[in-house]
Amino acid sequence: MSVRRTHTLANEDAKAALENARKDRTQPVLIAGGGIGGLAAAVALARRKIASHVLERRADFHEEGAGIQIGPNGTRILRLLGVAEALRPYVAVPESIRVRDGTTGDELACLPLGGWIAARHGAPYWVAHRSDLHSALLRAARAEPLVALSLGFDVAEIATDGQVVAVTSTDGRAWTGKALIAADGVWSTVRSLQFDPRAPRFLGKSAARTVLAADAVPDTLRKMETNVWLFPGAHVVHYPVANGRELALVAIVNDTHDDKDWSAPIPANWVQQRVPPCTQSLHDLLENAQTWKRWTLHTLPVPRTWSRGPVALLGDAAHPVLPFLAQGGVLALEDAAVLADALYRFDTDMTGALAWYGRQRRDRAAHVAAASRQNGRIYHLSGPLAQARNLALRSISPQRLMARYDWLYGWRAD
Ligand SMILES: Cc1cc2nc3c(=O)[nH]c(=O)nc-3n(C[C@H](O)[C@H](O)[C@H](O)COP(=O)(O)OP(=O)(O)OC[C@H]3O[C@@H](n4cnc5c(N)ncnc54)[C@H](O)[C@@H]3O)c2cc1C
């Protein structure tokens, strides 16, 4: 593939670079951001024989330690991308989601996953170390001659004549492409330059995340399942990762500290002080976890417009959904699959392709975002409303509860 480097795009330079790029039919699709969404988009495009160039701000691809749940709608795409097999040795396959009242420890529901959900949706429910998912996507991208990767490229400026795009980094390097996909996360520079200058809104909650070795987990909690503990204004989730050798642990609690940093270290007692009094096993688990990082939760409404000419949004840059349904990363995978389909269908008409892509995705993403918000409200109820929730969870059959999410997990790219 040919990717052309230009100098910093001052007005005249920008015009010349765009002019040259317009004549060059081998121009790649530029992708700002090499996270889960950006890499998945690059691999999905390559599977459709479309060249791309991923521009990533970080100087290396080290991923922060945390877990990620990948529902069947995500694992189905990983299969399509040819990434599932490489990831399989690193995942765990939980048999169920066990939901408990965090204060009493009483079980409220045990929702089926494992073979039940795989048979229902034709793809498994996996839990993994985030870095294992990212590494599998990165290996697939690096193995693809149609994918170029530039590290240490912090997108700062964008110029477009409506047909091609030129992107410049903070240190003055520049590339051109036939389209630009903003996969640069919740604080997307591309979104703020081209779409919406508003900063995401702080939710007043933070997620404290850690990963423990399996032998630091109390025996009663060392099971092949996802666990959710509900408290007034807080909840704790944990599940095995790295094929059961480790456990990912997340506590989502009220917080007043608004921060852009998604991996600021916090002392262990920060978490212990904010999770309300709980049963001994969870207390021990929280106490055994020593190295925590904080991810402050931010959100923006899902936009109706996902593209402007040859520039489009993808993943958290388009829809920073809240993590109460474990779907943000999976939505980015879905976006990637639909984007590649759009560019394949529309061939040289980038503007048409990206407009179609946005129309395919916006209602779906808005639906998932709304369901995540609603889950968050339900998880964090207190008083009589929490009691009503607990009663409902106990009285509805687990299969019926899970069947309510058929619209979510049953989604298909075609
Ligand atoms: C506590 C928590 C738990 C979660 N659990 C789950 C879960 O179980 N399942 C799930 O599916 N999702 C989960 N999510 C959501 C998921 O992590 C995100 O939705 C997902 O990472 C989004 O991927 P992305 O590629 O869009 O963005 P990111 O992963 O944020 O990647 C963006 C990339 O762009 C780069 N970048 C930023 N700015 C620039 C720039 N100017 N120039 C170049 N590069 C740039 C960044 O360095 C980064 O590599 C969770 C989120 C939280 C907070």
The ligand as a MOL file (V3000), in Angstrom:
LIG
                    3D

  0  0  0     0  0            999 V3000
M  V30 BEGIN CTAB
M  V30 COUNTS 53 58 0 0 0
M  V30 BEGIN ATOM
M  V30 1 C -14.8410 0.4700 34.1710 0
M  V30 2 C -15.1220 0.1350 32.7460 0
M  V30 3 C -15.4170 -1.1570 32.4170 0
M  V30 4 C -15.6940 -1.4820 31.0930 0
M  V30 5 N -16.0270 -2.7650 30.8050 0
M  V30 6 C -16.3540 -3.0810 29.5280 0
M  V30 7 C -16.7560 -4.4170 29.2250 0
M  V30 8 O -16.8020 -5.3030 30.0720 0
M  V30 9 N -17.0850 -4.6940 27.9250 0
M  V30 10 C -17.0280 -3.7380 26.9430 0
M  V30 11 O -17.3400 -4.0530 25.7950 0
M  V30 12 N -16.6400 -2.4640 27.2270 0
M  V30 13 C -16.3170 -2.1200 28.4730 0
M  V30 14 N -15.9360 -0.8410 28.7640 0
M  V30 15 C -15.8760 0.1640 27.6770 0
M  V30 16 C -14.6370 0.0290 26.8070 0
M  V30 17 O -13.4800 -0.0120 27.5860 0
M  V30 18 C -14.5600 1.1920 25.8170 0
M  V30 19 O -15.8360 1.3910 25.2600 0
M  V30 20 C -13.5790 0.8880 24.6820 0
M  V30 21 O -12.2720 0.8790 25.1960 0
M  V30 22 C -13.6890 1.9220 23.5650 0
M  V30 23 O -12.7100 1.6520 22.5990 0
M  V30 24 P -12.2110 2.8090 21.6410 0
M  V30 25 O -11.2190 2.1670 20.7260 0
M  V30 26 O -13.3690 3.5140 21.0610 0
M  V30 27 O -11.5020 3.8550 22.5950 0
M  V30 28 P -10.1640 3.6840 23.4560 0
M  V30 29 O -10.0120 2.2920 23.9250 0
M  V30 30 O -10.2000 4.7690 24.4660 0
M  V30 31 O -9.0020 3.9740 22.4160 0
M  V30 32 C -8.7570 5.2720 21.9030 0
M  V30 33 C -7.3220 5.3130 21.3960 0
M  V30 34 O -7.1170 6.5570 20.7470 0
M  V30 35 C -5.8570 7.0830 21.1650 0
M  V30 36 N -5.9280 8.5470 21.0140 0
M  V30 37 C -6.5860 9.4410 21.8080 0
M  V30 38 N -6.4480 10.6840 21.3260 0
M  V30 39 C -5.6800 10.5820 20.2200 0
M  V30 40 C -5.1790 11.5440 19.2930 0
M  V30 41 N -5.4390 12.8600 19.3900 0
M  V30 42 N -4.4020 11.1010 18.2620 0
M  V30 43 C -4.1390 9.7750 18.1320 0
M  V30 44 N -4.5760 8.8350 18.9800 0
M  V30 45 C -5.3480 9.2340 20.0130 0
M  V30 46 C -5.7060 6.6140 22.5920 0
M  V30 47 O -4.3650 6.6310 23.0170 0
M  V30 48 C -6.2930 5.2070 22.5120 0
M  V30 49 O -5.3260 4.2440 22.1470 0
M  V30 50 C -15.6450 -0.4870 30.0700 0
M  V30 51 C -15.3230 0.8270 30.4120 0
M  V30 52 C -15.1000 1.1470 31.7420 0
M  V30 53 C -14.8090 2.5600 32.1010 0
M  V30 END ATOM
M  V30 BEGIN BOND
M  V30 1 1 1 2
M  V30 2 1 2 3
M  V30 3 2 2 52
M  V30 4 2 3 4
M  V30 5 1 4 5
M  V30 6 1 4 50
M  V30 7 2 5 6
M  V30 8 1 6 7
M  V30 9 1 6 13
M  V30 10 2 7 8
M  V30 11 1 7 9
M  V30 12 1 9 10
M  V30 13 2 10 11
M  V30 14 1 10 12
M  V30 15 2 12 13
M  V30 16 1 13 14
M  V30 17 1 14 15
M  V30 18 1 14 50
M  V30 19 1 15 16
M  V30 20 1 16 17
M  V30 21 1 16 18
M  V30 22 1 18 19
M  V30 23 1 18 20
M  V30 24 1 20 21
M  V30 25 1 20 22
M  V30 26 1 22 23
M  V30 27 1 23 24
M  V30 28 2 24 25
M  V30 29 1 24 26
M  V30 30 1 24 27
M  V30 31 1 27 28
M  V30 32 2 28 29
M  V30 33 1 28 30
M  V30 34 1 28 31
M  V30 35 1 31 32
M  V30 36 1 32 33
M  V30 37 1 33 34
M  V30 38 1 33 48
M  V30 39 1 34 35
M  V30 40 1 35 36
M  V30 41 1 35 46
M  V30 42 1 36 37
M  V30 43 1 36 45
M  V30 44 2 37 38
M  V30 45 1 38 39
M  V30 46 1 39 40
M  V30 47 2 39 45
M  V30 48 1 40 41
M  V30 49 2 40 42
M  V30 50 1 42 43
M  V30 51 2 43 44
M  V30 52 1 44 45
M  V30 53 1 46 47
M  V30 54 1 46 48
M  V30 55 1 48 49
M  V30 56 2 50 51
M  V30 57 1 51 52
M  V30 58 1 52 53
M  V30 END BOND
M  V30 END CTAB
M  END
